[in-house]
Amino acid sequence: MIVPPRRGSSASILILACLLPLALGCSHTGGASDSKASLEGIGSILVIGFRPVILPDEQPGVVRNPLTDEIRYAEPVPQDVADKLTYRLLDHLTRSGGYHFISPRDARSQSPTVDSPLRIRGDFNHYLRIGESLSANAFLAGYIWRWKERRGAEFAVEFPASVDFDLYLVRLDDKTIVWEYEYDKTQQSLAENFLDLRTFLRAKGTWLSASELAELGLEQLVEALPKKSD
């Protein structure tokens, strides 16, 4: 079934904007752990970035998260999607300030197999070694569990975009995950989910692509990352 265009005047969008703070308080499009105190002593962070849990030539299924041991369902995601999302993350982090961020390129210089799916089981210890070799205090790494592109156009879709990715901040000293964030989002029309005004306003009444939806998630993720001054 084709979902029709969403139309609205500037006045209606203005009214919706006034309700945004209330909506955000009830929205469940993402979540972060509350661990500001545990970030003490972290100044330099190696950005490993994102990796697909399952590649396109594999079947979807239940997979163990290499960093948390949590059992989750994953779908195939192309490696180039993860690469692009990683560098968009680095761009957002660099502009946000607060820490010294070490580029994923530096991680690859220490280990060219950092993106290899064959290493996914040993990611935790592998990333610890890379972080130590680059004198980082912590590393940021995560996974893309779902990446479904919008089927249709900006103003009418058969299926909306849907993405699910997470990110973990791991302190090297005690090998502890001190902060984590998950963004699990399938775009809905305002009629379907009135509380998700943030996505509606950002999309300006259109249906976003998977990359645009993920970009919104990155912004929320970086906003949620505690700063050194917090």
C-alpha positions as CSV (number, residue, x, y, z in Angstrom):
1,M,0.0,0.0,0.0
2,I,1.3,3.4,-0.9
3,V,1.4,5.9,1.9
4,P,0.2,9.3,0.6
5,P,2.0,12.6,0.9
6,R,1.9,14.4,4.3
7,R,0.8,18.0,3.8
8,G,0.8,20.8,6.3
9,S,1.1,24.5,6.4
10,S,3.9,26.5,8.0
11,A,1.6,27.5,10.8
12,S,0.9,23.8,11.7
13,I,4.6,23.0,11.7
14,L,5.2,26.0,14.0
15,I,2.6,24.6,16.4
16,L,4.2,21.2,16.3
17,A,7.6,22.8,17.0
18,C,6.2,24.2,20.2
19,L,5.2,20.6,21.3
20,L,8.6,19.2,20.4
21,P,10.1,19.2,23.9
22,L,7.1,17.2,25.2
23,A,7.3,14.7,22.3
24,L,11.0,14.1,22.8
25,G,10.5,13.2,26.4
26,C,8.2,10.4,25.3
27,S,10.0,9.3,22.1
28,H,11.8,5.9,22.1
29,T,13.9,6.2,19.0
30,G,17.2,6.0,20.8
31,G,18.7,5.4,24.2
32,A,21.9,6.1,26.1
33,S,23.4,4.8,29.3
34,D,23.8,7.3,32.1
35,S,27.5,7.0,33.1
36,K,28.9,10.5,33.2
37,A,30.9,9.9,36.4
38,S,32.7,6.9,34.8
39,L,34.1,9.0,32.0
40,E,36.6,10.6,34.3
41,G,40.2,10.4,33.1
42,I,39.2,9.9,29.4
43,G,40.7,12.5,27.2
44,S,41.8,10.7,24.0
45,I,39.3,8.4,22.2
46,L,40.0,6.2,19.3
47,V,37.1,6.1,16.9
48,I,36.8,2.6,15.5
49,G,33.3,3.4,14.2
50,F,30.7,1.0,12.8
51,R,30.8,-2.5,11.3
52,P,28.1,-4.6,9.8
53,V,27.2,-7.6,11.9
54,I,26.2,-9.5,8.8
55,L,27.3,-8.8,5.2
56,P,25.1,-9.0,2.1
57,D,26.2,-12.5,1.1
58,E,25.1,-13.9,4.5
59,Q,21.6,-14.7,5.8
60,P,19.9,-12.7,8.5
61,G,19.7,-14.3,11.9
62,V,20.4,-14.2,15.6
63,V,24.0,-13.1,16.4
64,R,25.9,-12.5,19.6
65,N,27.1,-8.9,20.1
66,P,30.9,-9.1,20.1
67,L,31.2,-6.3,22.7
68,T,28.4,-7.1,25.1
69,D,27.6,-10.8,24.5
70,E,23.9,-9.8,24.0
71,I,22.0,-12.0,21.6
72,R,20.3,-9.9,18.9
73,Y,18.7,-10.3,15.5
74,A,20.8,-8.9,12.6
75,E,20.2,-8.3,8.9
76,P,22.7,-8.0,6.1
77,V,24.4,-4.5,5.7
78,P,27.0,-3.5,3.0
79,Q,30.4,-2.6,4.3
80,D,30.4,0.7,2.4
81,V,27.3,1.7,4.4
82,A,29.3,1.2,7.6
83,D,32.3,3.1,6.3
84,K,30.2,6.1,5.4
85,L,28.4,6.1,8.7
86,T,31.8,5.9,10.5
87,Y,33.1,9.0,8.9
88,R,29.9,10.9,9.4
89,L,30.2,10.0,13.1
90,L,33.8,11.3,13.1
91,D,32.7,14.5,11.5
92,H,30.0,15.0,14.2
93,L,32.4,14.1,17.0
94,T,35.1,16.4,15.8
95,R,32.7,19.4,15.6
96,S,31.3,18.6,19.0
97,G,34.7,18.9,20.7
98,G,35.3,17.9,24.3
99,Y,37.8,15.1,23.6
100,H,40.8,14.4,21.3
101,F,39.4,12.0,18.7
102,I,41.8,9.6,16.9
103,S,40.6,8.9,13.3
104,P,39.6,5.4,12.1
105,R,42.4,5.8,9.5
106,D,44.9,5.6,12.3
107,A,43.2,2.4,13.6
108,R,43.6,0.9,10.1
109,S,47.2,1.9,10.0
110,Q,47.8,-0.2,13.1
111,S,45.7,-3.1,11.9
112,P,44.5,-3.4,8.2
113,T,42.1,-6.2,9.4
114,V,40.1,-3.9,11.7
115,D,37.1,-4.0,9.3
116,S,37.4,-7.7,8.5
117,P,34.2,-9.6,9.3
118,L,36.5,-12.6,10.2
119,R,37.7,-10.7,13.3
120,I,34.2,-9.9,14.6
121,R,34.3,-12.5,17.4
122,G,37.5,-11.1,18.8
123,D,36.7,-7.4,18.4
124,F,36.9,-6.4,22.1
125,N,40.5,-7.5,22.6
126,H,41.5,-6.5,19.1
127,Y,40.3,-2.9,19.7
128,L,41.9,-2.8,23.1
129,R,45.3,-3.6,21.5
130,I,44.8,-0.9,18.8
131,G,43.8,1.7,21.3
132,E,46.8,1.0,23.5
133,S,49.2,1.2,20.5
134,L,47.8,4.7,19.7
135,S,47.9,5.8,23.4
136,A,44.2,6.3,23.6
137,N,42.2,6.3,26.8
138,A,39.2,4.7,25.3
139,F,37.7,3.5,22.0
140,L,34.3,4.0,20.3
141,A,33.0,1.1,18.3
142,G,29.6,-0.3,17.4
143,Y,27.5,-2.3,14.9
144,I,24.8,-1.8,12.3
145,W,22.1,-4.4,12.9
146,R,19.6,-3.2,10.2
147,W,19.7,-0.9,7.2
148,K,16.6,-0.9,5.1
149,E,16.3,1.7,2.3
150,R,13.1,3.6,1.7
151,R,11.0,2.0,-1.0
152,G,9.3,4.9,-2.8
153,A,9.8,8.6,-3.1
154,E,10.0,11.6,-0.8
155,F,6.3,12.1,-0.7
156,A,4.9,8.6,-1.1
157,V,6.4,5.4,0.1
158,E,5.5,1.7,0.0
159,F,8.0,1.0,2.9
160,P,9.8,3.7,4.9
161,A,13.5,3.6,5.8
162,S,14.6,1.7,8.8
163,V,17.9,1.6,10.6
164,D,19.3,0.1,13.8
165,F,22.9,0.8,15.1
166,D,24.6,1.0,18.4
167,L,27.9,2.5,19.7
168,Y,30.0,1.7,22.8
169,L,32.6,3.7,24.6
170,V,35.1,1.4,26.2
171,R,37.7,2.6,28.7
172,L,41.1,0.9,28.2
173,D,42.4,1.0,31.8
174,D,39.7,-1.3,33.2
175,K,38.3,-2.7,29.9
176,T,34.8,-1.4,30.8
177,I,32.0,-0.1,28.7
178,V,31.4,3.2,30.3
179,W,28.7,4.6,27.9
180,E,26.5,3.2,25.2
181,Y,23.8,4.3,22.8
182,E,21.4,2.6,20.5
183,Y,19.4,4.2,17.7
184,D,16.6,1.9,16.4
185,K,14.3,3.8,14.1
186,T,11.7,3.2,11.4
187,Q,10.2,6.4,10.1
188,Q,6.5,6.8,10.6
189,S,4.0,9.3,9.5
190,L,3.0,11.9,12.0
191,A,-0.5,10.3,12.1
192,E,1.1,7.0,13.1
193,N,3.4,8.5,15.8
194,F,2.5,12.0,16.8
195,L,5.0,11.9,19.6
196,D,8.0,11.7,17.2
197,L,7.9,15.4,16.2
198,R,11.7,15.6,15.9
199,T,11.8,13.3,12.9
200,F,8.8,15.0,11.3
201,L,10.2,18.5,11.6
202,R,13.7,17.4,10.4
203,A,12.1,15.6,7.4
204,K,9.9,18.6,6.6
205,G,7.0,16.3,5.9
206,T,8.9,14.0,3.6
207,W,10.0,10.4,3.8
208,L,13.8,10.2,4.6
209,S,16.3,7.9,3.0
210,A,18.1,5.4,5.2
211,S,21.2,7.7,5.2
212,E,19.1,10.7,6.2
213,L,17.4,8.8,9.0
214,A,20.8,7.6,10.2
215,E,22.2,11.1,10.1
216,L,19.4,12.2,12.5
217,G,20.5,9.3,14.8
218,L,24.1,10.4,14.7
219,E,23.1,13.9,15.8
220,Q,21.2,12.5,18.7
221,L,24.0,10.1,19.6
222,V,26.6,12.8,19.7
223,E,24.3,15.1,21.7
224,A,23.9,12.2,24.3
225,L,27.7,11.6,24.6
226,P,28.7,13.2,27.9
227,K,31.3,15.9,27.5
228,K,34.3,16.3,29.8
229,S,32.8,19.3,31.4
230,D,29.5,17.5,32.2
